[in-house]
Amino acid sequence: MKIGIIGAGNIGHTAARLFVQAGHDVTLSNSRGPESLRGVVTELGEKAQAGTVEEAAAFGDVVLLAVPWSKPEALPTPETVTGKIVIDAMNHYRPGFGLYDLGDSTASEETAKRLPGARLVKAFNTIWYKHLAEQGDVSKPEDQRRAIFVAGDDVDAKKIVSDLIREIGFAPVDTGSLRDGGRRQQPDTPIYNKSVTGAEARKALASV
Ligand SMILES: NC(=O)c1ccc[n+]([C@@H]2O[C@H](COP(=O)([O-])OP(=O)(O)OC[C@H]3O[C@@H](n4cnc5c(N)ncnc54)[C@H](OP(=O)(O)O)[C@@H]3O)[C@@H](O)[C@H]2O)c1
């Protein structure tokens, strides 16, 4: 698969490494331009390249959003990702600390409003980047792997993202729709940033 990555920091860079190891091609982007990613691309090898945000978004069959929630200007233009699977790893932290008050809404519902044509799946937002780097294990049966939660309204998109999660050694666990699942897997919930297996995650979700 071709995966465009918006944001090449903790989450974007870590995910890029795992996707490349799983055999995918990635284009990473950041705020400072492709030249600033030369070292990252060299480290990741020939399946990685750098581009602008728009180039990364245009490149991907799947596009990962790994930029701060507080920087909506970092997102690609909606036209670039229309019809594409977009993974939203963002959490609605304010710069510094604390969360934005989204009222009755959730972070990924707000992202969906910003990118109305995208097939949005919320995932990778509940796992600390160091755990993402270290805890995947393709040799384990799925129920014994660390869980990564997925929420979304597009069943096929969610399946493709779930397969991607399996390929990098984790257990995808479906929390439901973008609205309900997105709420179940946002910061300050019982499953947020917890090192639980797929089996434990399903049990925990039954009580949420
Ligand atoms: N850290 C974690 O463990 C973790 C876990 C799960 C989810 N998340 C979520 O993932 C997102 C990214 O977190 P992170 O820790 O990876 O952040 P980070 O290390 O600070 O990286 C942020 C990335 O976003 C890029 N960026 C910022 N403004 C931009 C703009 N206007 N245009 C293009 N790129 C821009 C930065 O590029 P420059 O460096 O060039 O400015 C950088 O590559 C956040 O929403 C966070 O809540 C983080």
The ligand as an SDF file (V2000), in Angstrom:
LIG
                    3D

 48 52  0  0  0  0  0  0  0  0999 V2000
    3.1470   11.2800   21.2270 N   0  0  0  0  0  0  0  0  0  0  0  0
    2.3860   10.2000   21.3260 C   0  0  0  0  0  0  0  0  0  0  0  0
    2.7960    9.1750   21.9130 O   0  0  0  0  0  0  0  0  0  0  0  0
    1.0170   10.2070   20.7130 C   0  0  0  0  0  0  0  0  0  0  0  0
    0.2490    9.0330   20.8290 C   0  0  0  0  0  0  0  0  0  0  0  0
   -0.9990    8.9570   20.1990 C   0  0  0  0  0  0  0  0  0  0  0  0
   -1.4840   10.0550   19.5090 C   0  0  0  0  0  0  0  0  0  0  0  0
   -0.7290   11.2040   19.4520 N   0  0  0  0  0  0  0  0  0  0  0  0
   -1.2890   12.3430   18.6890 C   0  0  0  0  0  0  0  0  0  0  0  0
   -0.5690   12.4020   17.4610 O   0  0  0  0  0  0  0  0  0  0  0  0
   -0.4050   13.7600   17.0490 C   0  0  0  0  0  0  0  0  0  0  0  0
    1.0610   14.0180   16.8670 C   0  0  0  0  0  0  0  0  0  0  0  0
    1.7230   13.8430   18.1120 O   0  0  0  0  0  0  0  0  0  0  0  0
    3.3080   13.6920   18.1720 P   0  0  0  0  0  0  0  0  0  0  0  0
    3.6490   13.4050   19.5870 O   0  0  0  0  0  0  0  0  0  0  0  0
    3.7610   12.8090   17.0830 O   0  0  0  0  0  0  0  0  0  0  0  0
    3.7440   15.2140   17.8490 O   0  0  0  0  0  0  0  0  0  0  0  0
    5.1880   15.7640   17.4870 P   0  0  0  0  0  0  0  0  0  0  0  0
    6.2420   14.7840   17.8290 O   0  0  0  0  0  0  0  0  0  0  0  0
    5.2510   17.1360   18.0710 O   0  0  0  0  0  0  0  0  0  0  0  0
    5.1330   15.8730   15.8770 O   0  0  0  0  0  0  0  0  0  0  0  0
    4.2220   16.7350   15.2680 C   0  0  0  0  0  0  0  0  0  0  0  0
    4.4750   16.7300   13.7770 C   0  0  0  0  0  0  0  0  0  0  0  0
    3.4940   17.5860   13.1910 O   0  0  0  0  0  0  0  0  0  0  0  0
    4.1580   18.4280   12.2590 C   0  0  0  0  0  0  0  0  0  0  0  0
    3.4640   19.6970   12.0800 N   0  0  0  0  0  0  0  0  0  0  0  0
    3.1600   20.6440   12.9990 C   0  0  0  0  0  0  0  0  0  0  0  0
    2.5590   21.6880   12.4070 N   0  0  0  0  0  0  0  0  0  0  0  0
    2.4890   21.3920   11.0980 C   0  0  0  0  0  0  0  0  0  0  0  0
    1.9930   22.0920    9.9650 C   0  0  0  0  0  0  0  0  0  0  0  0
    1.4310   23.3210   10.0660 N   0  0  0  0  0  0  0  0  0  0  0  0
    2.1010   21.4850    8.7550 N   0  0  0  0  0  0  0  0  0  0  0  0
    2.6730   20.2570    8.6330 C   0  0  0  0  0  0  0  0  0  0  0  0
    3.1530   19.5640    9.6730 N   0  0  0  0  0  0  0  0  0  0  0  0
    3.0610   20.1250   10.8870 C   0  0  0  0  0  0  0  0  0  0  0  0
    5.5300   18.6720   12.8790 C   0  0  0  0  0  0  0  0  0  0  0  0
    6.4180   19.1430   11.8960 O   0  0  0  0  0  0  0  0  0  0  0  0
    7.6760   20.0760   12.3030 P   0  0  0  0  0  0  0  0  0  0  0  0
    8.5030   19.2770   13.2340 O   0  0  0  0  0  0  0  0  0  0  0  0
    8.3300   20.3730   11.0020 O   0  0  0  0  0  0  0  0  0  0  0  0
    7.0680   21.2840   12.9530 O   0  0  0  0  0  0  0  0  0  0  0  0
    5.8550   17.2720   13.3690 C   0  0  0  0  0  0  0  0  0  0  0  0
    6.4000   16.5070   12.3390 O   0  0  0  0  0  0  0  0  0  0  0  0
   -1.0600   14.6150   18.1290 C   0  0  0  0  0  0  0  0  0  0  0  0
   -2.3450   14.9900   17.7140 O   0  0  0  0  0  0  0  0  0  0  0  0
   -1.1220   13.6890   19.3480 C   0  0  0  0  0  0  0  0  0  0  0  0
   -2.2020   13.9860   20.2130 O   0  0  0  0  0  0  0  0  0  0  0  0
    0.5040   11.2900   20.0190 C   0  0  0  0  0  0  0  0  0  0  0  0
  1  2  1  0
  2  3  2  0
  2  4  1  0
  4  5  1  0
  4 48  2  0
  5  6  2  0
  6  7  1  0
  7  8  2  0
  8  9  1  0
  8 48  1  0
  9 10  1  0
  9 46  1  0
 10 11  1  0
 11 12  1  0
 11 44  1  0
 12 13  1  0
 13 14  1  0
 14 15  2  0
 14 16  1  0
 14 17  1  0
 17 18  1  0
 18 19  2  0
 18 20  1  0
 18 21  1  0
 21 22  1  0
 22 23  1  0
 23 24  1  0
 23 42  1  0
 24 25  1  0
 25 26  1  0
 25 36  1  0
 26 27  1  0
 26 35  1  0
 27 28  2  0
 28 29  1  0
 29 30  1  0
 29 35  2  0
 30 31  1  0
 30 32  2  0
 32 33  1  0
 33 34  2  0
 34 35  1  0
 36 37  1  0
 36 42  1  0
 37 38  1  0
 38 39  2  0
 38 40  1  0
 38 41  1  0
 42 43  1  0
 44 45  1  0
 44 46  1  0
 46 47  1  0
M  CHG  2   8   1  16  -1
M  END
$$$$
